[in-house]
Amino acid sequence: MDAQIVLGILATSGAVSVFMFALKGLLDQVPDVIRAWRRIVAEARRPDPARTREQEDHRPSSADVDGS
């Protein structure tokens, strides 16, 4: 009976140790994920020079708007 209690305690502490190791590995990756997300958002907000030129090419001129 005493051996079963000791084995139970050892198994529980081993499982907790593995869980904490995995959690630490996961939490170590969080700052990199946040930095990557911020780079994605910054890139999405940055105007694209090719798209800007394309929009300027399709803008109606004042002669087109006035009908002259």
C-alpha positions as CSV (number, residue, x, y, z in Angstrom):
1,M,0.0,0.0,0.0
2,D,2.8,2.4,0.8
3,A,4.5,1.7,-2.5
4,Q,1.4,2.6,-4.4
5,I,1.2,5.9,-2.6
6,V,4.8,6.6,-3.4
7,L,4.3,5.6,-7.1
8,G,1.2,7.8,-7.3
9,I,3.1,10.8,-6.0
10,L,6.0,10.2,-8.4
11,A,3.6,9.8,-11.3
12,T,1.7,12.9,-10.4
13,S,4.9,15.0,-10.0
14,G,6.2,13.6,-13.3
15,A,3.0,14.6,-15.1
16,V,3.1,18.1,-13.6
17,S,6.7,18.5,-14.6
18,V,6.0,17.5,-18.2
19,F,3.0,19.9,-18.3
20,M,5.1,22.8,-16.9
21,F,7.9,22.1,-19.4
22,A,5.5,22.1,-22.3
23,L,3.8,25.3,-21.0
24,K,7.2,27.1,-20.7
25,G,8.0,26.1,-24.3
26,L,4.7,27.5,-25.4
27,L,5.0,30.8,-23.5
28,D,8.6,31.3,-24.8
29,Q,7.1,31.5,-28.3
30,V,4.5,34.2,-27.5
31,P,6.8,37.2,-27.9
32,D,7.9,36.0,-31.3
33,V,4.2,35.5,-32.4
34,I,3.4,39.1,-31.2
35,R,6.3,40.6,-33.1
36,A,5.3,38.7,-36.2
37,W,1.7,39.9,-35.9
38,R,2.8,43.5,-35.5
39,R,5.0,43.2,-38.6
40,I,2.0,41.8,-40.6
41,V,-0.3,44.6,-39.4
42,A,2.4,47.3,-40.2
43,E,2.9,45.8,-43.7
44,A,-0.9,45.7,-44.3
45,R,-1.2,49.4,-43.4
46,R,1.7,50.5,-45.5
47,P,0.6,51.8,-48.9
48,D,1.7,49.7,-51.9
49,P,3.5,51.9,-54.4
50,A,2.3,49.8,-57.4
51,R,-1.3,50.0,-56.2
52,T,-1.0,53.8,-55.7
53,R,0.3,54.3,-59.3
54,E,-2.5,52.1,-60.6
55,Q,-5.1,54.1,-58.8
56,E,-3.6,57.4,-60.1
57,D,-3.7,56.0,-63.7
58,H,-7.5,55.3,-63.4
59,R,-8.4,58.7,-61.9
60,P,-10.6,60.7,-64.1
61,S,-9.1,63.9,-65.3
62,S,-10.8,67.3,-64.9
63,A,-11.8,67.3,-68.6
64,D,-13.5,63.9,-68.1
65,V,-15.4,65.1,-65.1
66,D,-16.5,68.4,-66.7
67,G,-17.6,66.7,-69.9
68,S,-15.5,69.2,-71.9
